[in-house]
Amino acid sequence: MKFNIGDRVVFLNESGGGVVSKILSPSLVNVRIEDGFEIPVVISELMKVETGSLPGSFKSAFDEEVIVEAPEQPKQEYESDSRNIPLMNIGGQGILEKGIFLAYVPHDQKWLITGMVDLYLVNHTEYDILYSFIREEEKGGFSGFDYGSVTPESMLLIESIERDEIEKWCRGVVQVLYQKEEDTKILSPGSAEFRVKPARFYTEGSYKNSSLMEGKAIVVSLLPLSAQASLLRSGTEKKQTEPEVKIAKEVKPKHIIEEHKTSPHEAVVDLHIYELVDNHQNMENSEMLRVQINYFTKCLDSAIANNLSKVTFIHGVGTGVLKTAIKEILKDYNNVSSRDASMKEFGYGATEVLIRK
């Protein structure tokens, strides 16, 4: 259950109650009780007894007036989404690269693989963002589930999910627009597809502590800020030139697999990360794997659409994680088969995918 400042609550495991006075984390709030003291309480041990309103004066469960002071909010030129929760930025938990993330946070931090899960969109940047959260449906197609804004260094609750419904929230797309009052550049809009294996939610080792919030969560990187392209830069970063006038013309779409063709019906795709991004030095392993898998899927779909008969994917030897991921993805395609590519030509680090008509 989601609580807001000013909500009247009672304790589930003992008598008494009070008023929510501060949100400490996704799973912990401060409750101001009868004698005026504030105590931290896990939200799973609270029940809301009356719909809260804006911060002000409230009657507590003890029929005494309790004053809840609204935290001073920074002046903004627009009204931000009221669901925003400031990030904790906890030291000693490791530093996450600036960017946009999804965080799946269990309500029960003791038994991580049971109970409800909160899904948060995390804005770990200095930009205000406008977002659109799109869910991929099990029977095909997409549904726009939510949209709104997230302030800098904040997170926003997308949905509280029953554990048996978790698979419906494992695939989708998040689109983002970046806004800042003053900057030397304008960031291009971002769009990221996310795919989380449902089995991860039933493995305790999948939940990790992070520097962004209290408690353990499955954190998925969507849009690293370092990889975000700029649409325009200010005159301090480039020479002022007269804009070039270009005439729009119709062009024939180019399929991604065309870049890798070695013959009319065959192609070779190198999935090494240095072939796919200009700078990967600051990328985490999970981010690199996401880029590689995404490119593999696009190339395979493009090859099928263009009637190729064989595509060789070079993935290297390494730890075998990418090769294993490729094998799992291929199980979803009925018209393909795979085998190890020629060792003489590619060594041990390539998989050959055969496409049946």
C-alpha contacts under 8 A as a table, 3 or more apart, distances in Angstrom:
res1	aa1	res2	aa2	distance
1	M	43	I	7.50
1	M	44	S	7.80
1	M	160	S	7.30
3	F	7	D	6.61
3	F	20	V	7.63
3	F	43	I	7.88
3	F	48	K	7.85
4	N	7	D	5.80
4	N	20	V	6.92
4	N	23	I	7.36
4	N	52	G	6.98
5	I	19	V	7.77
5	I	20	V	5.13
5	I	21	S	5.25
5	I	22	K	5.91
5	I	23	I	7.01
5	I	52	G	7.42
5	I	54	L	7.62
5	I	55	P	6.49
5	I	68	V	7.94
5	I	70	A	7.97
6	G	19	V	5.77
6	G	20	V	5.25
6	G	21	S	6.18
6	G	52	G	5.26
6	G	53	S	6.15
6	G	54	L	6.64
6	G	55	P	5.45
6	G	56	G	7.46
6	G	58	F	7.41
6	G	68	V	6.65
7	D	19	V	5.64
7	D	20	V	5.37
7	D	48	K	6.74
7	D	50	E	6.79
7	D	51	T	6.19
7	D	52	G	4.00
7	D	53	S	7.05
8	R	17	G	7.69
8	R	18	G	5.92
8	R	19	V	4.58
8	R	20	V	6.53
8	R	48	K	5.90
8	R	49	V	5.82
8	R	50	E	5.66
8	R	51	T	7.25
8	R	52	G	6.46
8	R	60	S	6.53
8	R	61	A	7.37
9	V	17	G	5.53
9	V	18	G	5.60
9	V	19	V	5.98
9	V	20	V	7.21
9	V	46	L	6.22
9	V	47	M	5.38
9	V	48	K	4.42
9	V	49	V	5.41
9	V	50	E	7.42
9	V	61	A	7.64
10	V	15	S	7.54
10	V	16	G	5.89
10	V	17	G	3.89
10	V	18	G	6.44
10	V	46	L	5.84
10	V	47	M	5.49
10	V	48	K	6.64
10	V	49	V	6.83
10	V	61	A	7.32
11	F	14	E	5.59
11	F	15	S	6.19
11	F	16	G	6.07
11	F	17	G	5.43
11	F	45	E	6.08
11	F	46	L	4.93
11	F	47	M	6.53
12	L	15	S	7.55
12	L	45	E	5.35
12	L	46	L	5.61
12	L	47	M	6.61
13	N	45	E	6.68
16	G	61	A	6.96
16	G	62	F	7.70
17	G	31	V	7.93
17	G	33	I	6.21
17	G	34	E	7.70
17	G	60	S	7.42
17	G	61	A	5.76
17	G	62	F	7.77
18	G	31	V	5.96
18	G	32	R	5.45
18	G	33	I	4.51
18	G	34	E	6.57
18	G	60	S	5.26
18	G	61	A	5.82
18	G	62	F	7.73
19	V	31	V	5.37
19	V	32	R	5.28
19	V	33	I	6.80
19	V	58	F	7.82
19	V	60	S	6.30
19	V	66	V	7.54
19	V	68	V	7.79
20	V	23	I	7.75
20	V	29	V	6.77
20	V	30	N	5.86
20	V	31	V	4.49
20	V	32	R	6.31
21	S	29	V	7.58
21	S	30	N	5.59
21	S	31	V	5.61
21	S	32	R	6.07
21	S	38	E	7.73
21	S	68	V	5.83
21	S	69	E	7.46
22	K	29	V	5.75
22	K	30	N	5.00
22	K	31	V	7.29
23	I	26	P	7.63
23	I	28	L	6.71
23	I	29	V	4.61
23	I	30	N	6.42
23	I	85	I	7.84
24	L	27	S	7.81
24	L	28	L	5.38
24	L	29	V	5.00
24	L	30	N	6.82
25	S	28	L	5.04
25	S	29	V	6.74
25	S	85	I	7.97
25	S	88	M	7.80
25	S	213	M	6.69
25	S	214	E	6.08
26	P	105	V	7.66
26	P	118	D	7.95
26	P	213	M	7.90
26	P	214	E	7.70
27	S	42	V	5.84
27	S	43	I	5.58
27	S	44	S	7.63
27	S	107	H	6.11
27	S	215	G	7.85
28	L	40	P	6.65
28	L	41	V	5.77
28	L	42	V	4.61
28	L	43	I	5.65
29	V	40	P	5.59
29	V	41	V	5.59
29	V	42	V	6.54
29	V	43	I	6.69
30	N	38	E	5.93
30	N	39	I	5.34
30	N	40	P	4.36
30	N	41	V	6.12
31	V	38	E	5.33
31	V	39	I	5.38
31	V	40	P	6.27
31	V	41	V	6.80
32	R	36	G	5.86
32	R	37	F	5.57
32	R	38	E	4.27
32	R	39	I	6.53
32	R	66	V	7.75
33	I	36	G	5.54
33	I	37	F	5.78
33	I	38	E	6.31
33	I	39	I	7.59
33	I	60	S	7.88
34	E	37	F	7.42
34	E	60	S	7.41
34	E	62	F	6.37
34	E	64	E	7.38
34	E	66	V	8.00
36	G	66	V	7.43
41	V	45	E	7.06
41	V	46	L	7.68
42	V	45	E	5.65
42	V	46	L	7.27
43	I	46	L	5.26
43	I	107	H	7.92
44	S	47	M	8.00
44	S	107	H	6.84
44	S	108	D	7.32
48	K	51	T	7.18
55	P	68	V	6.00
55	P	69	E	6.46
55	P	70	A	5.37
56	G	67	I	6.27
56	G	68	V	5.63
56	G	69	E	6.59
56	G	70	A	7.25
57	S	65	E	6.68
57	S	66	V	6.13
57	S	67	I	4.95
57	S	68	V	6.41
58	F	65	E	5.74
58	F	66	V	5.55
58	F	67	I	6.59
58	F	68	V	7.67
59	K	62	F	7.59
59	K	63	D	5.45
59	K	64	E	5.64
59	K	65	E	4.75
59	K	66	V	6.16
60	S	63	D	5.30
60	S	64	E	5.76
60	S	65	E	6.32
60	S	66	V	6.28
61	A	64	E	7.68
76	Q	79	E	6.92
80	S	84	N	7.87
80	S	149	S	6.19
80	S	150	V	7.06
80	S	151	T	7.05
81	D	84	N	6.04
81	D	148	G	6.53
81	D	149	S	5.63
81	D	150	V	6.62
83	R	156	L	5.58
83	R	157	L	6.59
84	N	150	V	6.23
84	N	151	T	6.96
84	N	154	S	6.03
84	N	155	M	5.62
84	N	156	L	4.83
84	N	157	L	7.66
85	I	154	S	5.32
85	I	155	M	5.25
85	I	156	L	6.17
86	P	153	E	6.14
86	P	154	S	4.22
86	P	155	M	6.38
87	L	124	H	7.90
87	L	153	E	5.58
87	L	154	S	4.92
87	L	155	M	6.49
87	L	212	L	5.41
87	L	213	M	6.00
88	M	211	S	7.13
88	M	212	L	5.25
88	M	213	M	5.04
88	M	214	E	7.10
89	N	211	S	5.01
89	N	212	L	4.67
89	N	213	M	6.70
90	I	93	Q	6.44
90	I	210	S	7.67
90	I	211	S	4.54
90	I	212	L	6.21
90	I	213	M	6.89
90	I	214	E	7.69
91	G	94	G	7.15
91	G	211	S	6.21
92	G	211	S	7.35
93	Q	209	N	6.51
93	Q	210	S	5.35
93	Q	211	S	4.91
94	G	210	S	6.52
94	G	211	S	5.90
95	I	210	S	7.61
95	I	211	S	5.97
96	L	210	S	7.62
96	L	211	S	6.96
96	L	212	L	7.95
97	E	224	P	6.88
97	E	225	L	7.76
98	K	124	H	5.36
98	K	125	T	5.49
98	K	224	P	6.16
98	K	225	L	5.55
98	K	226	S	7.46
99	G	123	N	6.55
99	G	124	H	5.21
99	G	125	T	5.68
99	G	221	S	7.57
99	G	222	L	7.47
99	G	223	L	5.49
99	G	224	P	4.24
99	G	225	L	4.56
99	G	226	S	7.78
100	I	121	L	7.45
100	I	122	V	5.69
100	I	123	N	5.00
100	I	124	H	5.94
100	I	125	T	7.41
100	I	221	S	6.52
100	I	222	L	5.52
100	I	223	L	5.04
100	I	224	P	6.37
100	I	225	L	7.52
101	F	121	L	6.06
101	F	122	V	4.93
101	F	123	N	6.73
101	F	124	H	7.60
101	F	219	V	6.66
101	F	220	V	5.50
101	F	221	S	4.63
101	F	222	L	5.15
101	F	223	L	7.02
102	L	119	L	7.05
102	L	120	Y	5.73
102	L	121	L	4.87
102	L	122	V	5.86
102	L	219	V	5.70
102	L	220	V	5.04
102	L	221	S	6.61
102	L	222	L	7.07
103	A	118	D	7.94
103	A	119	L	5.77
103	A	120	Y	5.10
103	A	121	L	6.55
103	A	122	V	6.96
103	A	217	A	6.14
103	A	218	I	5.61
103	A	219	V	4.42
103	A	220	V	6.32
104	Y	117	V	6.22
104	Y	118	D	5.69
104	Y	119	L	4.68
104	Y	120	Y	6.49
104	Y	217	A	5.39
104	Y	218	I	5.05
104	Y	219	V	6.47
105	V	117	V	5.40
105	V	118	D	5.04
105	V	119	L	6.42
105	V	120	Y	7.77
105	V	215	G	7.74
105	V	216	K	6.64
105	V	217	A	4.57
105	V	218	I	6.74
106	P	109	Q	6.10
106	P	112	L	5.92
106	P	113	I	7.69
106	P	114	T	7.81
106	P	115	G	7.00
106	P	116	M	6.04
106	P	117	V	4.28
106	P	118	D	6.22
106	P	216	K	7.62
106	P	217	A	6.81
107	H	112	L	7.94
107	H	115	G	6.57
107	H	116	M	5.66
107	H	117	V	5.73
107	H	118	D	6.97
108	D	111	W	5.63
108	D	112	L	5.91
108	D	114	T	7.20
108	D	115	G	6.38
108	D	116	M	7.59
109	Q	112	L	5.41
109	Q	215	G	6.64
109	Q	216	K	6.90
111	W	114	T	5.93
112	L	115	G	7.74
112	L	204	E	6.19
112	L	207	Y	7.62
113	I	201	F	6.22
113	I	202	Y	4.96
113	I	203	T	6.66
113	I	204	E	6.33
114	T	163	R	6.84
114	T	202	Y	7.89
115	G	162	E	6.93
115	G	163	R	5.90
116	M	160	S	6.71
116	M	161	I	5.53
116	M	162	E	4.76
116	M	163	R	5.37
117	V	160	S	5.76
117	V	161	I	5.13
117	V	162	E	6.60
117	V	163	R	6.71
118	D	157	L	6.92
118	D	158	I	7.64
118	D	159	E	5.99
118	D	160	S	4.40
118	D	161	I	6.09
119	L	157	L	5.98
119	L	158	I	5.52
119	L	159	E	5.44
119	L	160	S	6.27
119	L	161	I	7.38
120	Y	155	M	6.19
120	Y	156	L	5.30
120	Y	157	L	4.47
120	Y	158	I	5.41
120	Y	159	E	7.39
121	L	155	M	5.51
121	L	156	L	5.30
121	L	157	L	6.53
121	L	158	I	6.63
122	V	153	E	7.73
122	V	154	S	6.20
122	V	155	M	4.22
122	V	156	L	6.56
123	N	129	I	7.61
123	N	150	V	6.55
123	N	151	T	7.17
123	N	152	P	6.08
123	N	153	E	5.46
123	N	154	S	5.41
123	N	155	M	5.77
124	H	152	P	6.68
124	H	153	E	4.72
124	H	154	S	6.74
124	H	212	L	7.99
125	T	152	P	5.59
125	T	153	E	5.71
125	T	225	L	7.47
126	E	152	P	4.87
126	E	153	E	6.57
126	E	180	K	7.90
127	Y	151	T	7.10
127	Y	152	P	5.22
127	Y	178	Y	5.93
127	Y	179	Q	5.59
127	Y	180	K	5.43
128	D	149	S	7.19
128	D	150	V	6.00
128	D	151	T	4.69
128	D	152	P	5.25
128	D	178	Y	6.01
128	D	179	Q	5.13
128	D	180	K	6.27
129	I	149	S	5.55
129	I	150	V	5.41
129	I	151	T	6.57
129	I	152	P	7.69
129	I	176	V	6.34
129	I	177	L	5.44
129	I	178	Y	4.72
129	I	179	Q	5.99
130	L	147	Y	7.49
130	L	148	G	5.71
130	L	149	S	4.40
130	L	150	V	6.60
130	L	176	V	5.67
130	L	177	L	5.09
130	L	178	Y	6.73
131	Y	147	Y	5.43
131	Y	148	G	5.59
131	Y	149	S	6.02
131	Y	150	V	7.73
131	Y	174	V	6.96
131	Y	175	Q	5.55
131	Y	176	V	4.55
131	Y	177	L	6.48
132	S	144	G	7.22
132	S	145	F	7.91
132	S	146	D	5.99
132	S	147	Y	4.31
132	S	148	G	6.86
132	S	174	V	5.78
132	S	175	Q	5.16
132	S	176	V	6.65
133	F	144	G	6.15
133	F	145	F	5.79
133	F	146	D	5.10
133	F	147	Y	5.93
133	F	172	G	7.71
133	F	173	V	6.32
133	F	174	V	4.84
133	F	175	Q	6.74
134	I	142	F	6.52
134	I	143	S	5.60
134	I	144	G	4.35
134	I	145	F	5.50
134	I	146	D	7.07
134	I	172	G	5.57
134	I	173	V	5.08
134	I	174	V	6.10
135	R	142	F	5.65
135	R	143	S	5.34
135	R	144	G	6.33
135	R	145	F	6.32
135	R	168	K	7.91
135	R	169	W	6.93
135	R	171	R	6.39
135	R	172	G	4.31
135	R	173	V	6.44
136	E	140	G	7.01
136	E	141	G	6.16
136	E	142	F	4.54
136	E	143	S	6.53
136	E	168	K	7.85
136	E	171	R	5.51
136	E	172	G	4.62
136	E	173	V	7.54
137	E	140	G	5.24
137	E	141	G	5.71
137	E	142	F	5.57
137	E	143	S	6.98
137	E	168	K	7.09
138	E	168	K	7.07
142	F	172	G	7.72
144	G	147	Y	7.92
146	D	158	I	7.21
150	V	154	S	6.45
150	V	155	M	6.65
150	V	156	L	6.62
151	T	154	S	5.68
151	T	155	M	7.88
157	L	160	S	7.67
161	I	165	E	6.44
161	I	166	I	6.38
162	E	165	E	5.32
162	E	166	I	6.59
163	R	166	I	5.31
164	D	167	E	7.58
165	E	168	K	5.87
165	E	169	W	7.61
166	I	169	W	5.48
166	I	170	C	6.91
166	I	198	P	7.11
167	E	170	C	5.37
167	E	198	P	5.69
168	K	171	R	7.21
169	W	172	G	7.48
170	C	194	F	7.30
170	C	195	R	5.54
170	C	196	V	4.87
170	C	197	K	6.77
170	C	198	P	6.69
171	R	193	E	7.53
171	R	194	F	5.54
171	R	195	R	4.58
171	R	196	V	6.54
172	G	193	E	5.78
172	G	194	F	5.53
172	G	195	R	6.91
173	V	191	S	7.01
173	V	192	A	5.61
173	V	193	E	4.33
173	V	194	F	6.02
174	V	191	S	5.76
174	V	192	A	5.45
174	V	193	E	6.50
174	V	194	F	7.81
174	V	222	L	7.87
175	Q	189	P	7.42
175	Q	190	G	5.69
175	Q	191	S	4.30
175	Q	192	A	6.53
176	V	189	P	5.71
176	V	190	G	4.98
176	V	191	S	6.23
177	L	188	S	7.46
177	L	189	P	4.79
177	L	190	G	6.53
178	Y	187	L	6.37
178	Y	188	S	7.61
178	Y	189	P	6.69
180	K	183	D	6.53
183	D	186	I	7.31
184	T	233	R	5.86
184	T	234	S	5.16
184	T	236	T	7.59
184	T	237	E	7.57
185	K	230	S	6.40
185	K	231	L	7.41
185	K	232	L	5.55
185	K	233	R	4.25
185	K	234	S	5.93
186	I	230	S	5.58
186	I	231	L	5.52
186	I	232	L	5.29
186	I	233	R	6.53
187	L	228	Q	6.78
187	L	229	A	6.03
187	L	230	S	4.36
187	L	231	L	5.66
187	L	232	L	7.47
188	S	228	Q	7.03
188	S	229	A	5.76
188	S	230	S	5.37
188	S	231	L	5.22
190	G	223	L	6.98
190	G	228	Q	7.29
191	S	223	L	7.65
192	A	222	L	5.73
192	A	223	L	6.65
193	E	222	L	7.52
194	F	220	V	7.96
194	F	222	L	7.11
196	V	200	R	7.58
197	K	200	R	5.77
197	K	201	F	7.97
198	P	201	F	5.80
198	P	202	Y	7.68
199	A	202	Y	5.53
199	A	203	T	6.89
200	R	203	T	5.30
200	R	206	S	5.78
201	F	204	E	7.57
201	F	206	S	7.01
203	T	206	S	5.65
203	T	207	Y	7.84
204	E	207	Y	5.87
205	G	208	K	7.27
206	S	217	A	7.88
206	S	218	I	6.23
207	Y	216	K	5.33
207	Y	217	A	4.68
207	Y	218	I	4.93
208	K	216	K	4.85
208	K	217	A	5.42
208	K	218	I	6.36
208	K	219	V	7.84
209	N	213	M	7.87
209	N	214	E	7.39
209	N	215	G	6.10
209	N	216	K	4.58
209	N	217	A	6.51
210	S	213	M	6.31
210	S	214	E	7.59
210	S	215	G	7.99
210	S	216	K	7.26
210	S	217	A	7.81
211	S	214	E	7.90
221	S	224	P	7.00
221	S	286	S	7.94
221	S	287	E	6.65
223	L	227	A	7.42
223	L	228	Q	7.27
224	P	227	A	5.55
224	P	228	Q	6.75
225	L	228	Q	5.17
230	S	233	R	7.10
233	R	236	T	7.95
233	R	237	E	6.19
233	R	238	K	6.85
234	S	237	E	5.63
234	S	238	K	6.64
235	G	238	K	5.14
235	G	239	K	6.07
235	G	240	Q	5.97
236	T	239	K	7.66
254	K	258	E	7.07
255	H	258	E	5.61
255	H	259	E	7.96
255	H	302	S	6.42
256	I	259	E	6.05
256	I	260	H	7.85
256	I	298	K	7.49
256	I	299	C	6.24
256	I	302	S	6.45
257	I	260	H	5.43
257	I	261	K	6.55
257	I	267	A	7.32
257	I	299	C	5.46
257	I	300	L	7.94
257	I	302	S	5.75
257	I	303	A	5.91
258	E	261	K	5.47
260	H	267	A	5.22
260	H	268	V	5.55
260	H	269	V	5.89
261	K	264	P	6.88
261	K	265	H	7.52
261	K	266	E	5.81
261	K	267	A	4.02
261	K	268	V	6.51
262	T	265	H	7.97
262	T	266	E	5.76
262	T	267	A	5.03
262	T	268	V	6.77
263	S	266	E	5.19
263	S	267	A	6.79
264	P	308	L	7.47
265	H	307	N	7.02
265	H	308	L	4.28
265	H	309	S	5.45
265	H	310	K	6.74
266	E	308	L	5.79
266	E	309	S	6.10
266	E	310	K	4.92
266	E	311	V	5.67
267	A	308	L	7.88
267	A	310	K	6.63
267	A	311	V	4.80
267	A	312	T	6.37
268	V	311	V	5.65
268	V	312	T	4.69
268	V	313	F	6.01
268	V	314	I	7.50
269	V	299	C	7.91
269	V	311	V	7.28
269	V	312	T	6.16
269	V	313	F	4.88
269	V	314	I	6.13
270	D	275	E	6.86
270	D	313	F	5.96
270	D	314	I	4.68
270	D	315	H	6.70
271	L	275	E	6.73
271	L	276	L	7.02
271	L	292	Q	5.92
271	L	295	Y	7.67
271	L	296	F	7.26
271	L	313	F	6.74
271	L	314	I	5.67
271	L	315	H	5.26
272	H	275	E	5.51
272	H	276	L	6.95
272	H	292	Q	7.51
272	H	314	I	7.32
272	H	315	H	6.08
272	H	316	G	7.16
273	I	276	L	5.16
273	I	277	V	6.31
273	I	280	H	7.20
273	I	288	M	6.52
273	I	291	V	7.81
273	I	292	Q	6.68
274	Y	277	V	5.71
274	Y	278	D	6.68
274	Y	279	N	7.38
274	Y	280	H	6.86
275	E	278	D	7.71
276	L	291	V	7.78
276	L	292	Q	7.58
277	V	280	H	6.41
279	N	282	N	7.69
280	H	283	M	5.22
280	H	288	M	7.62
283	M	287	E	6.07
283	M	288	M	6.39
284	E	287	E	5.26
284	E	288	M	6.40
285	N	288	M	5.17
285	N	289	L	6.15
286	S	289	L	5.12
286	S	290	R	6.18
287	E	290	R	5.09
287	E	291	V	6.37
288	M	291	V	5.20
288	M	292	Q	6.26
289	L	292	Q	5.07
289	L	293	I	6.08
289	L	322	L	6.85
290	R	293	I	5.26
290	R	294	N	6.00
291	V	294	N	5.18
291	V	295	Y	6.19
292	Q	295	Y	5.22
292	Q	296	F	6.11
292	Q	322	L	7.83
293	I	296	F	4.99
293	I	297	T	6.19
293	I	322	L	7.52
293	I	325	A	7.53
293	I	326	I	7.34
294	N	297	T	5.29
294	N	298	K	6.31
295	Y	298	K	5.15
295	Y	299	C	6.14
296	F	299	C	5.27
296	F	300	L	6.13
296	F	313	F	7.84
296	F	326	I	7.86
297	T	300	L	5.16
297	T	301	D	6.11
298	K	301	D	5.28
298	K	302	S	6.07
299	C	302	S	5.03
299	C	303	A	6.04
300	L	303	A	5.07
300	L	304	I	6.29
300	L	311	V	7.70
301	D	304	I	5.21
301	D	305	A	6.19
302	S	305	A	5.08
302	S	306	N	6.16
303	A	306	N	5.16
303	A	307	N	6.23
303	A	308	L	5.27
303	A	309	S	7.98
303	A	311	V	7.51
304	I	307	N	5.24
304	I	308	L	6.05
304	I	309	S	7.98
304	I	355	I	6.96
305	A	308	L	7.90
307	N	357	K	7.36
308	L	311	V	7.52
308	L	355	I	6.91
309	S	354	L	5.88
309	S	355	I	4.82
309	S	356	R	6.67
309	S	357	K	7.75
310	K	352	E	7.05
310	K	353	V	5.71
310	K	354	L	4.65
310	K	355	I	5.87
311	V	352	E	5.98
311	V	353	V	5.28
311	V	354	L	6.72
312	T	341	A	6.93
312	T	350	A	6.74
312	T	351	T	5.75
312	T	352	E	4.34
312	T	353	V	6.07
313	F	350	A	5.56
313	F	351	T	5.33
313	F	352	E	6.30
313	F	353	V	7.66
314	I	346	F	7.58
314	I	349	G	6.02
314	I	350	A	4.25
314	I	351	T	6.54
315	H	322	L	6.68
315	H	323	K	6.54
315	H	349	G	5.58
315	H	350	A	5.57
315	H	351	T	7.60
316	G	348	Y	7.28
316	G	349	G	3.92
316	G	350	A	6.38
317	V	320	G	6.01
317	V	348	Y	6.49
317	V	349	G	4.73
318	G	321	V	7.78
319	T	322	L	7.99
320	G	323	K	5.24
320	G	324	T	6.11
321	V	324	T	5.19
321	V	325	A	6.20
322	L	325	A	5.03
322	L	326	I	6.20
323	K	326	I	5.12
323	K	327	K	6.34
323	K	351	T	7.80
324	T	327	K	5.13
324	T	328	E	6.34
325	A	328	E	5.12
325	A	329	I	6.27
326	I	329	I	5.18
326	I	330	L	6.22
327	K	330	L	5.23
327	K	331	K	6.71
328	E	331	K	5.46
328	E	332	D	7.64
329	I	332	D	5.77
329	I	333	Y	7.63
330	L	333	Y	5.37
330	L	336	V	7.25
330	L	337	S	7.63
331	K	334	N	7.37
333	Y	336	V	6.02
335	N	355	I	6.06
335	N	356	R	5.33
335	N	357	K	7.33
336	V	353	V	6.65
336	V	354	L	5.52
336	V	355	I	4.61
336	V	356	R	5.94
337	S	353	V	5.81
337	S	354	L	5.28
337	S	355	I	6.78
338	S	351	T	6.78
338	S	352	E	5.52
338	S	353	V	4.44
338	S	354	L	5.98
339	R	351	T	5.88
339	R	352	E	5.35
339	R	353	V	6.73
340	D	343	M	7.84
340	D	348	Y	7.74
340	D	350	A	6.29
340	D	351	T	4.69
340	D	352	E	5.79
341	A	345	E	7.95
341	A	346	F	6.73
341	A	347	G	7.99
341	A	348	Y	7.80
341	A	350	A	5.41
341	A	351	T	4.98
341	A	352	E	4.89
342	S	345	E	5.36
342	S	346	F	5.88
342	S	347	G	6.94
342	S	350	A	7.96
343	M	346	F	5.20
343	M	347	G	4.07
343	M	348	Y	5.67
344	K	347	G	5.86
346	F	349	G	6.57
346	F	350	A	6.18
347	G	350	A	7.15
